[in-house]
Amino acid sequence: VYFKYPDCFRRPTYTTDAFVLKSDDQQRTESQHCAPVVDVRPIAAGDGGKGRFQSGSDHSSFQLASLDQDGVIIFWTALEMRSIDEAGSETDLGLGIGGRVKLTRTSRVQLNSINSGNKVETYAFGVFPNDNSHFIIGMANGSLIHKSRFASVVTPRVYECGMVENGNNYNQSFSSSCSAVVSIDFNPFVPNLFLVALDDGTLSMYKNDCGAPMTIWTGECIGLRMNDDDLSSMQYITNVKWSNTRPAVFFILDSSGMLHVWDLLQKQHGPISSQNPLKGEYDDSDVFIQHFDLTSCPVKGTKAKMFIGASNGDAMLYEISNRYSDPRNDGINAEIDELEAQINFF
């Protein structure tokens, strides 16, 4: 079941591009990104909510963080205003006419300082769900930098990832230069567990207190195929997301637009299903899934859904099959216990 949202024009309630009008160069640089933004993450509230408005005396708010390609992280507070100025704001040019929600920068982190001033290139970002002051940044060389907003010393400081070739066999030794990190996601039920995808098709699983991956799956295990136009290269992962309703289930999107569903309680060495939801929906075979995300399903009885963005600009909302979204008869706590027991053997 899906709902399709056709192309339409809608003005943003707030945009940071107005910061380029600041006369002070230093203030302008500190207030906005000066490189392409590669990832945006909501900051979990103290009650475990992900990016939900928190009620306050004057307004409602939540926090989010954005990462750009040069390793700059900016933390924002999204504020819901009590009244709307239909004429716009004279003091904040980023607020749209009639806009009700605005962004306020709260802090800024420059990753270059970690690497002794060397230029970095970053592509992915993850926030610890059990401590939102800690976060992980995925680098172009495959490494993962662990950073805190408040602590100067963190452990581990760097998570290693990637596989190197040793003769005809692959092993879990680490390379100083490997493929770029393209996606990071934490398990919402086991918050010390997270997945990392690389653009060479490999997927790694970590515990946040250990610098080495617990296990690594190659592109062949994941179900990736060779590119039709270049048989020397393999398709790669573009996005990975843990399920918000089942602890051991996660979804992988590859560069061809194929979705792979994994259930670690059912199968540990490959997906239980691989499919293209857009197949047959368009006459144009060149239309494929560009990105996807999952709803958090905070309301009991609400069906788990997946948002899909197509390469032609269409946005669709799919209901996820009960097979992948509903816990087993013994309950979700039993699944969490079984997953935690299982990962000790990886």
PyMOL commands that set and color helices and strands:
alter all, ss='L'
color gray80, all
select helices_A, chain A and resi 16-21+25-31+111-115+219-222+322-325+332-343
alter helices_A, ss='H'
color red, helices_A
select strands_A, chain A and resi 2-5+37-43+60-68+72-80+101-110+122-127+134-139+144-148+158-159+164-166+169-171+181-186+193-198+203-207+215-217+237-242+249-254+259-263+273-275+289-294+305-310+315-319
alter strands_A, ss='S'
color yellow, strands_A
deselect
rebuild
show_as cartoon
